[in-house]
């Protein structure tokens, strides 16, 4: 019996000691510390609804509303008492209420002191041992403090208020038997407990919404970052294929060049040999660095040995999209000419992603793909009309647009993606190509 009693007693002592420590931390430690109520944030719904000129004043609307309410309570208290007594009563009621805006815990202690003072010197009320006006003021103070602090503080304030009520209603009244207690203390505490619980629930709901909003924002940032990294990984794989192809061509041509010329000078043969060795070394290093990137999470339906697509494969892509049920019009303007492989690959991927977005987010809409070979680069425009109202679009967060922007930024291009006045969406891209790059691309194609 003793063996089980002592551990249980020690456990209960630890619980009681922990409760006292939390009570001291919440209500005694830095009780009168300056904790002003912050104004409304700039993105608050109320601030956004009002004109911008009034925004800086709107942010202080809760302070002004509470101060006005306190002022009305003080005026009513002064009118009931009148004279000096009414003024003192108004200060007893208003000062603790206003103090909650700056020193919430200290305001509760001050209100508790006022409550005890009025109970000692002015007894016999209809609300138990409390003065009705000061108790209502004390209840408002507790509600505001609950909205500004953790729910545990509300429970502590409620319990201590009940303890003070029991003390004043039982022990202190023993010295004044002629002063009736009156009222029902249990009903009074039940009412205040329900109100404090509701205030704590409102604060908890508000904090939960804020935490959810923060978590959603963090998740969206992480998702966007992951999308960008995935797109960069895809670009790195494609870059590996493009550069590896050209370096292989350089190595093969450098190796075959001495055999195409009769009586090749030794110096020229040595130079070609050096070019071949450097190309092979660079190719090996490139495969060692980027080959790992290319092998991570390859597309399930992609052939790793297949050549990367160019604008020549665009008609096939559009036919595939048409077979999926999307009406697409393809227009090419300007003089068609070979472009650097990186530009053609990025242009193909951008059109591919734009058409995929139309399929997902604008089912039933008609799309138009414009490819413009202009002086100094390549222009792309993919625009779609309004979706069919009867069709249900697929959910999405716009990460395809992030991928397109990554490709355009890699080539120092320009891109706009925005909704149209007709209810559709438009993606416009310009990819610059230097004249030297165009010449090199044409010679490589030849």
C-alpha positions, 0 to 999 in steps of 0.5 A: 500500500505504501509502495504505491502511495508514495510514487503517486504522491510524488507524481501529484506533487510534481503536477501541482508544482508544475501548475504553480510554476506555470501560474507564476510565469503567466500572471506574476512574471513581468505582469506589468510588462509593456505588450501593446496591441499591434495594429491590423496588418496591411493585408487584413480584409478590413484594411483592403476594403477601405480606400488606400488613404484611410488604410493607415487609420483603419489599422487602428480601428480595434483600438479606437472601437475599444476606447470608444466602448470604454468611454461610454461605460465610464460616462454611464458610470459617472452619470449613475454616481454623479459628483466626485464619487461618480468620477472615482467610479468611472476611473475604477471602471475605465482605467483597467479596461484601457490598460488591456491595450498595453499591459494586459496581465497588469490590467487584470491585476488592477481590475482584481484590486478594484474588485476587492476594494469595492467589495470590502467598502461597498457590500451587499450587491445582487451579484454575490460579493461583487459590485455589478459595475466593477464585476462587468468591467472585470469580465470585459478585462478578462475577455480582452486578456483572453483574446490577447494571451494563451487559453491557459491564462484565461483558466487561471484568471477565472479560477483566481476570480472564483477564489477571491469571490469565495473568500469575500463571500464567506470569510470576509463577510463573517466580520459583517453578518449584517451585510447580506451576500445575495445572488448566486456565485455559482451562476455568476462563475458559470456565466463568466466561464462560458464567456471566457471559453468562447473567447479562448475558442475564438482566439484558438480558431484565429491562431489556427487559421494563421498557422494554416495560412503560414503553412500553406504559404510555406508549402506553396514556396517549397512546391514552387522551389521543387518545381523549379529544381525539377525543371532545372534538372530536366534542362540539365539533362537536355543540356547534357544531350546537346553538348555531348552531341556537339563534343562527339562531333568535334572529336570525330571530325578532329580524328578524321580530318588528317585522313582527308588531306594528303601529305598532312603536315605533322604540325597540323596532324598534332593539332588535330590530335590535340583537339580530339584529345581535349574534346574527348576529355571534355566529353568524359568530364561532362558525362561524369558531372551531368550524367548523374543528373540525367540518370536521376528520376528519368521519365518513365516513357522517355527514351534516354537515347532518343534525340531531343526534339526541335521545332521540326517535331512541332507538327507531330506534337500538335497532331497528338494534342488534336487527337486528345480533343483540343482544337489547335491552329498552327501558324508559322511566319517568317523565313524558317531557318535552323536555330541553335539546338538549345533554342529549338529545344526550349521553344518546343518544350514551351509550346508543349507545356502551354498546350498541356496547360490548355488541356488541363485548365481550359477544356473545350477551348480552341488554341492557336500556336504562332511561331515567328522567325523574326530578325534577332530571334524566335517569337512564340505565342500560344493563346486559347479562348474561354473554356467550355463551362460544362467541362471541369478543369483540372486543378493546378498551381501554375508550376508549368508557367514557372518551368517556362520562365526558367527556360526563357530566363536561361536563354535571356529571353522575355515572356508574358503569361496573362489572362485575355479579355475574352476569358482565355489565356496567352503565353508570349515568348521571345528567344533572342538568337545572335547572328553568329549563332544562327550562322553556326546553326545553319552550317551544322544543319548543312 
